[in-house]
């Protein structure tokens, strides 16, 4: 790298109580480059970027922007220094237009007429310069997520950003939308902008970045030119050991149908039909994946099958046992009795009570099992013995069943839920977003467990927004768009074809 860096961080430290989130971090980011930052969940990436954007202040250390030492007490100062940030969860007002969102907080005129006119011209220039076409008069709520993200980038550029931080930018995008975002980032780089990309997706790092820095347990452990590294090396640097990146599994041997869904409709609290005439089956010894961009009915489908949400119409069979979901709501306890396990998408909202100890969470929903009761009372020693056995089998860390679940990392919390459901020997396991917010080492472990469950003759229904995860694990892939199943593909499903289906470009279901 030649010339003055766009960003230089020197010996940045940040503590939150006993947690040392950033430890003596050094980082140099070259001007006009795309610099990736990767690391496990809790490695300190977001804390570091929040310091750079003024959300947090470092306990000590120096920040240099364009070679000059600066203090960034708030995001207003960061913006004034030419630093913009596109958050993982967009900061847009749904009922405002694109133009109104772009100028919000930077109107530029006491009487808005002149300011809006100037803003419209500037927005048009930015759209043309960077390939960020979007209708300035469209309401945000009417735009797909890919275009909403463009609005976030335009907001930052409108405020004069020369340095753009993107936090997990492809989490809500289809493959085609992600590819288009990468083309936009390349244009930004080629026109002299500097991009900091936070992601956990190694494929994206290899595809788009010039340089990549790796964080582990609050420390910066390596920086590499992307052209001189590889996904296996980066994975090992992130975790501190070699990691199996590909799911190893033998071909499925599907048996009898263990779950069948026919004509399922679900209407949400707004009166909107979010699941529309969905029918499919899951057989013993196979993983059926449901792919789709978040918000297309997958969450409501899982919740309905688990007994959490009532259907307006539809029939469900579990191992031959029929339920008319449109007439009666079957609660989660009944579904468990029928042989259905459920790993929910949101482990904090539905899978755990984080103020409870690990051993208490290990039997949630199964606390009436005679194994854990002595008459009307819980058998605490038996519950703790069960929890300790699961801790050992699932490598849950720290190995302390009396520790509150809030004190475990995301990956270990997910293992608690997974162990609880798998160890009850379900006929069918529903799994929602199994590796969301989970580090790469725990991802490897979770994937192995799901394949083992399949090979033991169980049926698995997997919902994930991670297309790589679906393609790696699933023996059959169903694609949901706008509440409907719009296609079915086999184990070797083509990423491009799945991406088109996810975007609502229908093909022949086969």
Beta strands, then each sheet from edge to edge (+ up, - down):
strand 1: 7-16
strand 2: 19-29
strand 3: 34-39
strand 4: 60-65
strand 5: 68-70
strand 6: 83-86
strand 7: 163-167
strand 8: 194-198
strand 9: 211-216
strand 10: 219-225
strand 11: 257-267
strand 12: 273-283
strand 13: 286-291
strand 14: 313-318
strand 15: 321-324
strand 16: 340-343
strand 17: 373-374
strand 18: 377-378
strand 19: 428-432
strand 20: 459-463
strand 21: 476-481
strand 22: 484-490
sheet 1: 2+ 1- 4+ 5-
sheet 2: 6+ 7+ 8+ 3+ 9+ 10-
sheet 3: 12+ 11- 14+ 15-
sheet 4: 16+ 19+ 20+ 13+ 21+ 22-
sheet 5: 17+ 18-
end
